[in-house]
């Protein structure tokens, strides 16, 4: 029986899948496809396309977020001139160079790897250095306030003053000035002036509601009061003098501020189907009188004296950017330390969220709370409760200076 040549099957057909034939072909180039015949892309090509699309998606989303953080297209140039913008440009440039090095490696250096490993090694070293630089710049960016955040912080208004608050929405379209009379815990009359952030003209709204959340006593439920316009209020008619100028004013009464201390108030302003939220911080009035004294080589000390002879003394040391212990001590009318059953200290930065640090007790009437503070203006609000159940509130303005050099 005659033997068939290797690689030839029945009927004289060549078996392309025969291992012997594949070895015999060696490194011969594949024949070019016939005209009009399409060749499916290789897996490697499809993988490169997928990676390119992924990089493109990441780049576009990053660009959109950067524009948002810089304050939008209208504020883009000003945002790029700020520290945040310059750092962002440096990070973007390093990222683009990193992408370029990766593409060069994939398209050129890998192809010549069998003949020359030098370019690939050099490019990998450069990529590693650039990647570390991007990580460093990312860390720097996380420590900088983007222009939109700075604008929002400035829009929320100054540090709170007892019995009143001012704030604006995040988009800086609406401003609210809120007053509370008499300003102590319990029944109060509220008046909110709702105006345009840019022009100061009254805002036409369908409803205004105040939502209250206690920072001093976070265990209390959230409460709210719905306000009405004075011309519709039972005490004022539409023909009352000055009623025409009260279109942006809303009033109401209630006991939403049920305890002394710091409150987070949100004004909900509804116009048609849209609702704007304006956050504010409100501090109740204290029954005591507060004075501050500066001693040589000592921190500024605030002392609040109450009608029953009790006093509450507090200070912040060192009052520079960084960790700052806030000390508070209560004294009885005879000057002895007054034992306290509880103390809450709230520190509110200008245009920021109130901080409620943990309390550490040093003695029966002396406590401290540690807070890390940035330079700027703050309000310190202390509510101390004696063992007989009486509560005392002391609030005063604090300025944190920049950290000393070195």
TIKOL-984119 format. One record per residue (C-alpha): residue number from 1; residue in three letters; x, y, z. Coordinates in pm, 1 decimal, always signed. Layout:
{NUM, "ala", {X, Y, Z}}
...
This chain:
{1, "unk", {+0.0, +0.0, +0.0}}
{2, "unk", {+147.9, +333.1, -108.8}}
{3, "unk", {+215.4, +596.3, +155.1}}
{4, "unk", {+56.9, +944.1, +116.1}}
{5, "unk", {+288.4, +1238.7, +136.6}}
{6, "unk", {+297.3, +1421.9, +467.3}}
{7, "unk", {+26.3, +1689.1, +485.8}}
{8, "unk", {-188.8, +1535.8, +213.9}}
{9, "unk", {-523.7, +1385.9, +310.5}}
{10, "unk", {-768.2, +1169.8, +131.3}}
{11, "unk", {-846.7, +1282.1, -219.8}}
{12, "unk", {-517.6, +1472.0, -244.0}}
{13, "unk", {-631.6, +1753.3, -12.9}}
{14, "unk", {-364.8, +1930.4, +189.4}}
{15, "unk", {-424.9, +1923.7, +564.2}}
{16, "unk", {-342.4, +2276.0, +677.7}}
{17, "unk", {-376.2, +2187.2, +1041.4}}
{18, "unk", {-109.1, +1913.9, +1027.8}}
{19, "unk", {+171.1, +1991.4, +1275.4}}
{20, "unk", {+434.2, +1861.6, +1039.8}}
{21, "unk", {+318.7, +2097.5, +769.6}}
{22, "unk", {+318.9, +2394.7, +1005.6}}
{23, "unk", {+676.1, +2317.2, +1106.0}}
{24, "unk", {+771.3, +2283.4, +744.0}}
{25, "unk", {+632.7, +2625.9, +664.4}}
{26, "unk", {+860.0, +2781.0, +923.7}}
{27, "unk", {+853.7, +3161.5, +920.0}}
{28, "unk", {+715.8, +3204.9, +570.3}}
{29, "unk", {+496.1, +3510.6, +536.4}}
{30, "unk", {+123.4, +3467.4, +496.6}}
{31, "unk", {-10.6, +3524.8, +148.5}}
{32, "unk", {-189.1, +3857.0, +106.4}}
{33, "unk", {-569.4, +3834.8, +101.1}}
{34, "unk", {-738.7, +3845.0, -232.1}}
{35, "unk", {-884.4, +4171.5, -354.8}}
{36, "unk", {-1226.0, +4245.0, -207.5}}
{37, "unk", {-1177.8, +4002.6, +80.2}}
{38, "unk", {-1200.6, +4163.6, +426.2}}
{39, "unk", {-975.6, +4048.9, +705.0}}
{40, "unk", {-1105.6, +4053.7, +1062.3}}
{41, "unk", {-893.2, +4261.9, +1299.7}}
{42, "unk", {-665.0, +4074.6, +1532.4}}
{43, "unk", {-731.1, +4041.6, +1902.2}}
{44, "unk", {-441.4, +4273.6, +1974.4}}
{45, "unk", {-591.3, +4543.7, +1751.0}}
{46, "unk", {-930.9, +4513.2, +1913.9}}
{47, "unk", {-765.9, +4535.8, +2258.1}}
{48, "unk", {-584.5, +4856.1, +2158.7}}
{49, "unk", {-910.9, +5005.5, +2033.4}}
{50, "unk", {-1086.3, +4923.5, +2360.5}}
{51, "unk", {-806.0, +5077.5, +2564.4}}
{52, "unk", {-806.9, +5390.4, +2350.4}}
{53, "unk", {-1180.6, +5429.5, +2398.5}}
{54, "unk", {-1144.5, +5381.5, +2775.3}}
{55, "unk", {-872.7, +5646.4, +2792.3}}
{56, "unk", {-1092.7, +5879.6, +2589.0}}
{57, "unk", {-1388.3, +5833.7, +2825.5}}
{58, "unk", {-1169.4, +5900.9, +3129.0}}
{59, "unk", {-1022.4, +6211.2, +2963.0}}
{60, "unk", {-1363.7, +6355.0, +2871.7}}
{61, "unk", {-1517.1, +6295.7, +3215.3}}
{62, "unk", {-1207.6, +6441.3, +3381.4}}
{63, "unk", {-1226.9, +6748.3, +3159.0}}
{64, "unk", {-1595.1, +6803.6, +3240.8}}
{65, "unk", {-1529.6, +6772.4, +3613.8}}
{66, "unk", {-1233.4, +7010.9, +3591.7}}
{67, "unk", {-1449.7, +7272.7, +3418.7}}
{68, "unk", {-1712.5, +7232.1, +3691.2}}
{69, "unk", {-1456.6, +7264.6, +3972.7}}
{70, "unk", {-1310.4, +7576.1, +3807.5}}
{71, "unk", {-1649.3, +7746.6, +3815.5}}
{72, "unk", {-1783.9, +7670.5, +3468.8}}
{73, "unk", {-1691.8, +7802.3, +3125.7}}
{74, "unk", {-1762.2, +8163.3, +3224.6}}
{75, "unk", {-1501.7, +8149.1, +3502.8}}
{76, "unk", {-1259.8, +7909.0, +3336.5}}
{77, "unk", {-975.0, +8154.7, +3270.1}}
{78, "unk", {-989.4, +8303.1, +3619.6}}
{79, "unk", {-995.6, +7954.0, +3769.6}}
{80, "unk", {-691.6, +7845.4, +3571.5}}
{81, "unk", {-491.8, +8139.3, +3709.8}}
{82, "unk", {-554.9, +8028.6, +4069.2}}
{83, "unk", {-330.1, +7782.3, +4254.5}}
{84, "unk", {-582.8, +7505.1, +4200.9}}
{85, "unk", {-598.9, +7575.6, +3826.3}}
{86, "unk", {-221.1, +7587.6, +3780.7}}
{87, "unk", {-178.7, +7259.3, +3968.1}}
{88, "unk", {-456.3, +7105.6, +3760.4}}
{89, "unk", {-281.8, +7215.2, +3437.9}}
{90, "unk", {+43.5, +7055.8, +3554.6}}
{91, "unk", {-136.5, +6730.7, +3638.8}}
{92, "unk", {-317.6, +6725.5, +3302.6}}
{93, "unk", {+6.6, +6790.0, +3113.8}}
{94, "unk", {+184.6, +6508.9, +3298.9}}
{95, "unk", {-107.9, +6278.0, +3226.7}}
{96, "unk", {-100.6, +6356.4, +2854.1}}
{97, "unk", {+272.8, +6290.6, +2834.7}}
{98, "unk", {+219.0, +5964.4, +3024.0}}
{99, "unk", {-46.1, +5857.0, +2771.7}}
{100, "unk", {+188.9, +5946.7, +2485.3}}
{101, "unk", {+471.4, +5739.7, +2631.4}}
{102, "unk", {+239.5, +5443.6, +2676.5}}
{103, "unk", {+117.7, +5465.5, +2317.8}}
{104, "unk", {+475.6, +5485.6, +2186.0}}
{105, "unk", {+570.8, +5181.7, +2388.5}}
{106, "unk", {+278.1, +4983.2, +2253.3}}
{107, "unk", {+314.3, +5083.2, +1889.8}}
{108, "unk", {+693.7, +5103.2, +1845.9}}
{109, "unk", {+907.1, +4982.4, +2135.6}}
{110, "unk", {+727.4, +4650.4, +2181.9}}
{111, "unk", {+767.6, +4575.3, +1810.4}}
{112, "unk", {+1148.8, +4612.1, +1826.2}}
{113, "unk", {+1184.3, +4447.5, +2167.1}}
{114, "unk", {+1346.9, +4135.7, +2019.6}}
{115, "unk", {+1624.9, +4346.6, +1865.4}}
{116, "unk", {+1666.7, +4636.1, +2109.2}}
{117, "unk", {+1540.3, +4654.1, +2470.8}}
{118, "unk", {+1689.2, +4997.5, +2539.3}}
{119, "unk", {+1400.8, +5220.2, +2426.0}}
{120, "unk", {+1145.0, +5016.5, +2620.2}}
{121, "unk", {+1351.4, +5035.1, +2939.7}}
{122, "unk", {+1401.2, +5411.0, +2904.8}}
{123, "unk", {+1033.6, +5472.0, +2838.4}}
{124, "unk", {+927.0, +5258.5, +3135.6}}
{125, "unk", {+1156.6, +5461.6, +3359.5}}
{126, "unk", {+1010.1, +5786.6, +3229.9}}
{127, "unk", {+655.0, +5653.4, +3274.4}}
{128, "unk", {+727.8, +5556.5, +3635.6}}
{129, "unk", {+868.1, +5902.0, +3711.9}}
{130, "unk", {+571.7, +6076.4, +3552.4}}
{131, "unk", {+324.0, +5849.9, +3732.9}}
{132, "unk", {+482.4, +5943.6, +4065.3}}
{133, "unk", {+458.6, +6309.7, +3966.5}}
{134, "unk", {+86.9, +6270.1, +3887.7}}
{135, "unk", {+31.0, +6111.8, +4231.1}}
{136, "unk", {+213.0, +6400.8, +4399.5}}
{137, "unk", {+9.2, +6658.8, +4208.3}}
{138, "unk", {-310.4, +6472.9, +4299.9}}
{139, "unk", {-213.6, +6500.1, +4666.0}}
{140, "unk", {-147.7, +6872.6, +4625.5}}
{141, "unk", {-486.8, +6919.7, +4455.2}}
{142, "unk", {-665.7, +6746.2, +4741.8}}
{143, "unk", {-525.3, +7010.4, +4977.4}}
{144, "unk", {-642.6, +7305.3, +4766.3}}
{145, "unk", {-992.2, +7448.5, +4750.0}}
{146, "unk", {-1127.7, +7456.9, +4393.7}}
{147, "unk", {-1264.0, +7798.7, +4291.8}}
{148, "unk", {-1624.1, +7672.1, +4292.6}}
{149, "unk", {-1587.5, +7550.3, +4653.2}}
{150, "unk", {-1431.0, +7878.2, +4760.0}}
{151, "unk", {-1713.4, +8070.3, +4596.4}}
{152, "unk", {-1974.0, +7850.7, +4763.4}}
{153, "unk", {-1809.5, +7897.9, +5102.7}}
{154, "unk", {-1802.3, +8273.5, +5056.6}}
{155, "unk", {-2164.0, +8270.3, +4943.7}}
{156, "unk", {-2290.1, +8103.1, +5260.8}}
{157, "unk", {-2224.4, +8424.0, +5451.2}}
{158, "unk", {-2015.8, +8537.2, +5746.7}}
{159, "unk", {-1972.3, +8355.8, +6074.6}}
{160, "unk", {-2303.2, +8343.0, +6263.3}}
{161, "unk", {-2412.1, +8617.9, +6502.5}}
{162, "unk", {-2637.8, +8517.5, +6789.1}}
{163, "unk", {-3003.4, +8541.3, +6690.5}}
{164, "unk", {-2942.4, +8589.1, +6317.6}}
{165, "unk", {-2800.4, +8406.6, +6014.3}}
{166, "unk", {-2720.0, +8473.1, +5649.9}}
{167, "unk", {-2663.5, +8228.1, +5367.6}}
{168, "unk", {-2695.5, +8154.5, +4996.0}}
{169, "unk", {-2761.8, +7848.3, +4784.6}}
{170, "unk", {-2475.4, +7654.2, +4626.7}}
{171, "unk", {-2540.0, +7803.4, +4283.6}}
{172, "unk", {-2533.0, +8156.9, +4432.8}}
{173, "unk", {-2869.4, +8256.7, +4289.7}}
{174, "unk", {-3060.2, +8327.8, +4611.9}}
{175, "unk", {-2962.1, +8487.9, +4941.9}}
{176, "unk", {-3150.0, +8461.1, +5272.5}}
{177, "unk", {-3111.1, +8683.1, +5579.5}}
{178, "unk", {-3279.5, +8529.6, +5883.0}}
{179, "unk", {-3353.9, +8691.8, +6218.9}}
{180, "unk", {-3496.4, +8530.7, +6532.7}}
{181, "unk", {-3667.6, +8734.3, +6807.8}}
{182, "unk", {-3604.6, +8733.3, +7101.2}}
{183, "unk", {-3336.1, +8483.6, +7001.1}}
{184, "unk", {-3338.0, +8257.9, +7308.4}}
{185, "unk", {-3439.6, +7891.6, +7316.2}}
{186, "unk", {-3817.8, +7857.8, +7315.1}}
{187, "unk", {-4090.0, +8057.3, +7136.8}}
{188, "unk", {-3950.6, +8288.8, +6870.0}}
{189, "unk", {-4065.3, +8503.3, +6580.6}}
{190, "unk", {-3874.2, +8442.5, +6256.9}}
{191, "unk", {-3826.1, +8677.9, +5964.7}}
{192, "unk", {-3650.8, +8577.8, +5642.6}}
{193, "unk", {-3550.8, +8820.8, +5369.2}}
{194, "unk", {-3528.3, +8627.3, +5039.8}}
{195, "unk", {-3342.1, +8820.1, +4769.3}}
{196, "unk", {-3152.5, +8767.9, +4447.8}}
{197, "unk", {-2785.2, +8698.8, +4511.8}}
{198, "unk", {-2670.1, +8923.6, +4226.2}}
{199, "unk", {-2913.7, +9215.2, +4234.7}}
{200, "unk", {-3051.3, +9211.6, +4589.5}}
{201, "unk", {-3406.6, +9242.5, +4459.0}}
{202, "unk", {-3687.2, +9040.3, +4625.8}}
{203, "unk", {-3733.6, +8686.4, +4497.9}}
{204, "unk", {-4083.3, +8586.9, +4393.8}}
{205, "unk", {-4150.7, +8256.4, +4572.6}}
{206, "unk", {-4459.3, +8043.7, +4625.6}}
{207, "unk", {-4356.1, +7906.7, +4965.6}}
{208, "unk", {-4073.3, +7936.4, +5217.1}}
{209, "unk", {-4009.9, +7678.0, +5488.7}}
{210, "unk", {-3739.8, +7672.7, +5757.1}}
{211, "unk", {-3598.2, +7335.9, +5860.6}}
{212, "unk", {-3409.7, +7319.8, +6194.3}}
{213, "unk", {-3148.7, +7066.5, +6309.0}}
{214, "unk", {-2968.7, +7104.6, +6641.2}}
{215, "unk", {-2590.0, +7071.5, +6622.8}}
{216, "unk", {-2555.1, +7098.0, +7000.5}}
{217, "unk", {-2818.1, +6827.4, +7055.7}}
{218, "unk", {-2812.0, +6604.1, +6745.3}}
{219, "unk", {-3039.8, +6355.5, +6923.0}}
{220, "unk", {-3333.8, +6594.0, +6883.0}}
{221, "unk", {-3568.4, +6541.2, +6585.5}}
{222, "unk", {-3563.5, +6780.2, +6292.0}}
{223, "unk", {-3837.2, +7043.9, +6310.5}}
{224, "unk", {-3970.0, +7297.7, +6063.2}}
{225, "unk", {-4176.3, +7614.8, +6036.8}}
{226, "unk", {-4364.7, +7731.2, +5730.5}}
{227, "unk", {-4339.2, +8105.9, +5678.4}}
{228, "unk", {-4592.3, +8342.2, +5524.1}}
{229, "unk", {-4556.4, +8684.2, +5367.6}}
{230, "unk", {-4635.1, +8978.1, +5600.0}}
{231, "unk", {-4910.8, +9114.5, +5373.8}}
{232, "unk", {-5094.2, +8784.3, +5421.7}}
{233, "unk", {-5020.2, +8766.5, +5795.1}}
{234, "unk", {-5301.0, +8833.1, +6038.5}}
{235, "unk", {-5117.1, +9126.4, +6189.4}}
{236, "unk", {-5061.1, +9311.3, +5862.3}}
{237, "unk", {-5288.1, +9396.9, +5572.7}}
{238, "unk", {-5190.9, +9455.0, +5213.9}}
{239, "unk", {-5249.3, +9829.0, +5264.8}}
{240, "unk", {-5007.5, +9854.1, +5558.0}}
{241, "unk", {-4731.7, +10115.8, +5515.7}}
{242, "unk", {-4425.6, +9960.6, +5356.9}}
{243, "unk", {-4611.5, +9644.1, +5255.0}}
{244, "unk", {-4505.9, +9694.7, +4893.3}}
{245, "unk", {-4139.9, +9677.3, +5001.3}}
{246, "unk", {-4191.7, +9351.1, +5187.2}}
{247, "unk", {-4235.7, +9124.2, +4885.1}}
{248, "unk", {-3915.2, +8941.1, +4973.1}}
{249, "unk", {-3996.4, +8911.4, +5344.0}}
{250, "unk", {-4142.7, +8598.3, +5502.6}}
{251, "unk", {-4241.3, +8563.2, +5869.6}}
{252, "unk", {-4352.5, +8296.2, +6110.8}}
{253, "unk", {-4358.3, +8189.1, +6475.3}}
{254, "unk", {-4282.7, +7869.4, +6660.2}}
{255, "unk", {-4076.6, +7675.0, +6911.3}}
{256, "unk", {-3855.5, +7494.4, +6660.7}}
{257, "unk", {-3544.6, +7626.2, +6842.0}}
{258, "unk", {-3624.7, +7433.8, +7158.0}}
{259, "unk", {-3281.3, +7425.4, +7324.3}}
{260, "unk", {-2991.4, +7669.0, +7347.7}}
{261, "unk", {-2686.2, +7624.7, +7131.5}}
{262, "unk", {-2599.5, +7602.5, +6762.2}}
{263, "unk", {-2859.0, +7513.7, +6501.7}}
{264, "unk", {-2826.8, +7429.3, +6134.0}}
{265, "unk", {-3114.8, +7598.3, +5950.7}}
{266, "unk", {-3209.1, +7528.0, +5589.1}}
{267, "unk", {-3446.2, +7762.0, +5406.3}}
{268, "unk", {-3651.0, +7577.1, +5142.7}}
{269, "unk", {-3767.3, +7828.2, +4881.1}}
{270, "unk", {-4019.8, +7691.7, +4632.3}}
{271, "unk", {-4095.6, +7867.5, +4305.8}}
{272, "unk", {-4320.1, +7665.4, +4078.9}}
{273, "unk", {-4179.8, +7314.6, +4042.5}}
{274, "unk", {-3827.4, +7405.3, +4159.3}}
{275, "unk", {-3700.6, +7435.2, +4515.8}}
{276, "unk", {-3383.1, +7614.1, +4625.9}}
{277, "unk", {-3210.5, +7518.8, +4951.2}}
{278, "unk", {-3016.2, +7780.0, +5147.0}}
{279, "unk", {-2814.0, +7645.2, +5444.7}}
{280, "unk", {-2736.8, +7871.1, +5741.8}}
{281, "unk", {-2600.9, +7842.0, +6095.3}}
{282, "unk", {-2794.4, +7998.0, +6381.9}}
{283, "unk", {-2670.6, +8047.0, +6739.6}}
{284, "unk", {-2912.4, +8127.7, +7020.4}}
{285, "unk", {-2866.2, +8432.4, +7240.9}}
{286, "unk", {-2699.3, +8387.8, +7577.7}}
{287, "unk", {-2844.3, +8519.9, +7902.9}}
{288, "unk", {-2493.4, +8619.9, +8009.6}}
{289, "unk", {-2261.2, +8899.8, +7903.9}}
{290, "unk", {-1930.4, +8806.8, +7742.5}}
{291, "unk", {-1599.3, +8991.5, +7751.7}}
{292, "unk", {-1258.7, +8896.1, +7615.2}}
{293, "unk", {-924.3, +8974.1, +7771.4}}
{294, "unk", {-576.9, +8935.6, +7624.6}}
{295, "unk", {-294.1, +8864.4, +7870.3}}
{296, "unk", {+75.9, +8888.9, +7776.4}}
{297, "unk", {+213.5, +8556.6, +7649.8}}
{298, "unk", {-129.0, +8397.1, +7699.2}}
{299, "unk", {-423.5, +8315.9, +7470.2}}
{300, "unk", {-725.5, +8543.9, +7445.9}}
{301, "unk", {-967.5, +8444.8, +7722.0}}
{302, "unk", {-1344.9, +8486.6, +7695.4}}
{303, "unk", {-1550.5, +8515.0, +8014.7}}
{304, "unk", {-1931.0, +8501.9, +8019.7}}
{305, "unk", {-2096.3, +8619.3, +8341.8}}
{306, "unk", {-2454.9, +8516.1, +8421.1}}
{307, "unk", {-2719.1, +8685.3, +8640.1}}
{308, "unk", {-2696.3, +8416.7, +8912.2}}
{309, "unk", {-2323.5, +8478.7, +8961.8}}
{310, "unk", {-2197.8, +8179.5, +8765.1}}
{311, "unk", {-1928.1, +8245.0, +8504.1}}
{312, "unk", {-1795.3, +8041.0, +8212.5}}
{313, "unk", {-1436.2, +8099.3, +8105.9}}
{314, "unk", {-1288.2, +7965.2, +7781.2}}
{315, "unk", {-985.3, +8001.9, +7556.0}}
{316, "unk", {-822.4, +7846.3, +7248.7}}
{317, "unk", {-450.9, +7780.6, +7242.0}}
{318, "unk", {-241.5, +7838.7, +7029.3}}
{319, "unk", {-508.7, +7991.5, +6797.2}}
{320, "unk", {-295.0, +7923.9, +6489.1}}
{321, "unk", {-369.7, +7691.5, +6199.4}}
{322, "unk", {-354.6, +7327.5, +6304.6}}
{323, "unk", {-461.5, +7138.3, +6618.3}}
{324, "unk", {-624.0, +7368.8, +6874.7}}
{325, "unk", {-747.8, +7259.2, +7219.0}}
{326, "unk", {-1056.1, +7456.5, +7326.7}}
{327, "unk", {-1073.3, +7483.8, +7707.7}}
{328, "unk", {-1381.6, +7573.0, +7912.3}}
{329, "unk", {-1413.1, +7606.9, +8290.7}}
{330, "unk", {-1722.9, +7694.1, +8495.5}}
{331, "unk", {-1702.6, +7890.0, +8822.3}}
{332, "unk", {-1960.8, +7920.3, +9098.7}}
{333, "unk", {-2052.8, +8261.6, +9247.4}}
{334, "unk", {-1790.7, +8211.8, +9523.0}}
{335, "unk", {-1515.5, +8162.6, +9263.8}}
{336, "unk", {-1483.9, +7787.7, +9317.5}}
{337, "unk", {-1496.3, +7550.3, +9023.6}}
{338, "unk", {-1856.9, +7460.1, +8940.8}}
{339, "unk", {-1911.1, +7085.8, +8877.7}}
{340, "unk", {-2070.0, +7019.1, +8539.5}}
{341, "unk", {-2278.3, +6722.3, +8427.5}}
{342, "unk", {-2222.8, +6790.2, +8058.4}}
{343, "unk", {-2057.3, +7030.2, +7814.6}}
{344, "unk", {-2095.3, +7069.7, +7435.9}}
{345, "unk", {-1854.2, +7282.5, +7233.3}}
{346, "unk", {-1938.5, +7376.2, +6873.5}}
{347, "unk", {-1699.0, +7568.4, +6649.3}}
{348, "unk", {-1844.4, +7722.4, +6332.6}}
{349, "unk", {-1607.8, +7847.8, +6060.2}}
{350, "unk", {-1704.7, +8141.2, +5843.6}}
{351, "unk", {-1907.0, +8002.9, +5553.8}}
{352, "unk", {-1863.0, +7642.5, +5667.4}}
{353, "unk", {-2025.0, +7354.8, +5851.1}}
{354, "unk", {-2024.9, +7361.0, +6234.1}}
{355, "unk", {-1774.9, +7131.4, +6407.3}}
{356, "unk", {-1865.8, +6940.6, +6725.9}}
{357, "unk", {-1541.0, +6796.6, +6865.5}}
{358, "unk", {-1526.7, +6531.0, +7134.0}}
{359, "unk", {-1506.3, +6650.9, +7493.7}}
{360, "unk", {-1226.5, +6552.3, +7731.9}}
{361, "unk", {-1277.7, +6614.6, +8103.0}}
{362, "unk", {-988.2, +6749.6, +8312.1}}
{363, "unk", {-1180.0, +6805.4, +8635.1}}
{364, "unk", {-1536.8, +6843.2, +8760.2}}
{365, "unk", {-1576.7, +7184.9, +8600.8}}
{366, "unk", {-1294.0, +7193.9, +8343.4}}
{367, "unk", {-1318.2, +7034.1, +7997.4}}
{368, "unk", {-1140.7, +7063.1, +7663.4}}
{369, "unk", {-1208.1, +6965.5, +7303.3}}
{370, "unk", {-947.5, +6921.8, +7030.7}}
{371, "unk", {-1021.9, +7067.0, +6686.7}}
{372, "unk", {-802.8, +7108.1, +6379.6}}
{373, "unk", {-872.9, +7456.1, +6243.7}}
{374, "unk", {-768.6, +7642.6, +5930.4}}
{375, "unk", {-690.8, +8015.3, +5929.3}}
{376, "unk", {-1002.5, +8230.5, +5937.6}}
{377, "unk", {-1293.6, +8354.4, +6148.1}}
{378, "unk", {-1493.5, +8124.6, +6374.9}}
{379, "unk", {-1766.5, +8136.3, +6637.7}}
{380, "unk", {-1715.4, +7927.4, +6950.7}}
{381, "unk", {-2042.3, +7825.0, +7115.9}}
{382, "unk", {-2029.6, +7647.0, +7451.7}}
{383, "unk", {-2329.7, +7504.7, +7635.9}}
{384, "unk", {-2247.4, +7384.7, +7988.4}}
{385, "unk", {-2499.7, +7208.8, +8215.1}}
{386, "unk", {-2452.8, +7215.0, +8592.2}}
{387, "unk", {-2535.5, +6915.4, +8807.7}}
{388, "unk", {-2857.1, +7085.1, +8923.7}}
{389, "unk", {-2980.5, +7097.1, +8560.8}}
{390, "unk", {-2920.6, +7466.5, +8488.9}}
{391, "unk", {-2762.9, +7537.7, +8150.4}}
{392, "unk", {-2527.7, +7819.8, +8056.7}}
{393, "unk", {-2429.3, +7934.1, +7707.6}}
{394, "unk", {-2122.8, +8129.9, +7600.7}}
{395, "unk", {-2054.1, +8227.0, +7238.4}}
{396, "unk", {-1772.4, +8445.3, +7112.1}}
{397, "unk", {-1575.3, +8524.3, +6796.3}}
{398, "unk", {-1241.7, +8352.6, +6736.9}}
{399, "unk", {-971.3, +8428.6, +6480.2}}
{400, "unk", {-725.1, +8156.8, +6380.9}}
{401, "unk", {-398.5, +8295.7, +6245.1}}
{402, "unk", {-182.0, +8121.2, +5984.6}}
{403, "unk", {+68.2, +7874.2, +6121.5}}
{404, "unk", {+406.4, +8031.0, +6200.2}}
{405, "unk", {+678.4, +7973.0, +5943.2}}
{406, "unk", {+918.7, +7692.1, +6021.2}}
